[in-house]
């Protein structure tokens, strides 16, 4: 994406839509549409083709979760990224949205500076959430079973090193920490992460953390300390 991101704001509270819109517009971000419910959000995405949707979860009629699923279902070419808006930082609906493909979530009491930074970061394709925050959310709600793991992703497409990187990413390590763990450059780590996302058809790091848990590669309360020991080749 080049230039300022184009954003749709979906929230059933007019004051929230207006306030967020003013903040984003003042920073040069183009708010192309507003929506008061999920149906309006889906229609706005189809009409305006934005880069990003700020999506409230609890809205009348079609809620934000189902709207997110529809937007990211693949029916729309090159769908936008979705940031979930919530009043709770650990909400099972947010977890469901992440599994549906949402890039991350923001609390509605976010500061103007954080809102602008989050929208710009998420619209570039980078993961919004720190992996540790995603991990805390996933550990609370993840349900592991063989059927889900088999249906979700086949980790056999990953190389041994990529599995290790995914495992450590799932435990909350940043790129810098991954680089230190494997004695690699951050550029090489970014390449590994990009390949993991491509092979598993994931949109961002937040989804990668979810997959690491749902497939059992990482277990709630578990740690991978030492799993990379002795593996320091500069690949």
N, C-alpha and C positions, 0 to 999 in steps of 0.2 A: 504494500500500500504506500502511495506517495501522497504528500500533502496532509491536510488536517483530516482526522477521522470523521466519518459521517455516522451520526448516532440517532437511534430511536429510543425514546424513554417511555416505558410501559409501567404505569402505576395507577391505582384507582384513586389516589389522593391528588387532587389538582394542585395543592400547595407543594407537594413533593415534586411533581413534574415541572411546575413553574420554577421552583427554587433551583433544582438541578440544571434545568435548561439555562437559566440566567448565568449560573456559575460556569458551565461549559462554554456557552457562547462568548462570555467575557474573555475566555482564554483562547478564542479562535477556533473552537471545536464546533462543527456544523451539526446542529440538532435538526434533522430533516423531518421528524414526525414525532407526535406524542400519541399514546394509546391509554385508554382507561380500563381495558380488560384484555384478556388473551386473544380473543377474536380480532380485536382492533390491532393488536401487536402483530399477529400473523399477516393480516392484510397490509399493514404499514411496511413490513419487511418485503412483501411481494411487490409493493408499489414503488418503494424508494431504494431498495437494494443497499442498505447501510453496511458499514463495516462492523458495527457493534450495536447490541441491544442491551440497555439497562432494564432488567426484567424483575418486577415485583412478583413474589410467589403467590401471595394471597390476594386474589382479585375475583370479583363476581363473575359468574358464568364460567368461561374457560379460564382456568387458573394459569399462573406463570409456568408451572411445571409442564403441563400438557402443551402450552404454547411453545415452550423451549423444545420439547420433543418434536413437534411439528416443524418448527423452523430448521432444526438440525437433522431432520430425517433423511435428507438427501434429495428430497423432491425439488428443492430450490438449488439451482446451480451456485456454487461458491457461496454457501450460506455465511451469514455474519457470525461473529463471536458473541456469546451471551454472558453477561455478568448478572448474577442474581442479587437482587436487593432484599434484605431481610432485617428484621428487628432483633433477630437472635443469631448469635455467632455459631451455635451448634444446633442446627435444625435438621431433622431427618429429611425434610423436603429439599434442603440445600444439597445433602448427599445424593438424593435421587436426581437432582438436576445435574450434578457433576457426572453421574454415571450416564446421563442422557447426552452429555457432551458440553455442558456449560464450562466456560473457562475458569470461573471462580465466583466469589461472592463478596459483597460489600454490605456493611451495616448501614442502615439509613441515617445514622448520626455521624457518618463519615465527615471529616473536615473538607472544606472546599479544595485545599491543596492536594489532599489524598485522593479525592474524587477525580480531579483532573489528571493526576499522575497515573491512577489506575486505568482510566479510560485510554490514555495514550499508550500505556504499556500493553494492555490487553489487545488493543487494536492492531498492534504490530505483530502479534502472533506469539509473543513471549508469555510464559506462564505468569499469571497475576499473583497467585497465592504462594507464599513460602511453603515449600514441601512439608515443613514441620506442622504448619497450621492445617494443611490438608490431611496429614497423617492423623492429627488429633480428631478431626471430623470423621475420617474413615474408620478409625478404630472403634468409634462409638456405635456405628451403624452397620458396618460391613457384615454380610452373611456369606460364609463360604460354603459351597457345596460343589460336588464334582460336576453336576450338570451345568451350573452357572459358569464354572471355570472353562469347561469345554466349549460352551456356547460363546463365551465372551472373546477369548483370544487363544491362539495356539502359540505358546512361547517357544515351541520348537523352531520357529523361523529365526530366532535370535542366536547369535554366536555365544559361546560361553562368556566372553567378556561383556557382551551386551546384557546378558542375564544378570551378571554381577553389578553392572552399572544400574540397571533397573531396580535390583534389590536394594542397593544403597540409596538410590533416589527415593524409594518408597519409605525408607526409614527417616527421611527428612534432611538429607544432605544436599547442600547447595552445589553449584558447579565448582566453586573454589574448593569446597570440602571433598568433592569427588576427585578433583585433580590431585589433592594431597593424598587421599586414600590410595589411589592407584599410581602415584608418581607420574602423572601425565600432565601435559599442558592443558589449560582451560579450553583452548581451541580444539584440542583432540577430544576432550570430554563433550563439548558442544556437538561435535560430529557424531559421537556415539549416541548422544541423546536424540539427535535429529534422525539417525537411522532407526532407533527404537520406535520413535513416534511414527515414522513412515511404514516400517514393517508391520506394526500392530494397528495401523490405521487410526492413530490417536491424534487429537487436535492440539494437545498441549501437555505440559508436565502434570497438571492437576489430574487429568485422566490417567496418566501413567501411574501415579500413586494409587489410584483406585484399583487399577488392573493388578498392580503388585500384590494388593491385599486379596482381591477377589479370586485370584488364581492360586493363592496360598504361598506365593513366593516370599511374602512377608506376613508374619502372623501378629495379631494384636498383642502388644506388650513385648514383642520380640525385638531382637537387635541383630545386626549383621557384623558386629565388631569382630574382626579377625577373619571374616569370610574372604577378604581380598588379600590376606597375608601371603607374601611371597610372589604375588603377581604384579610385577612392576615393569613389564616390557613397555617400550614406548610405541605402542600400536595406535 
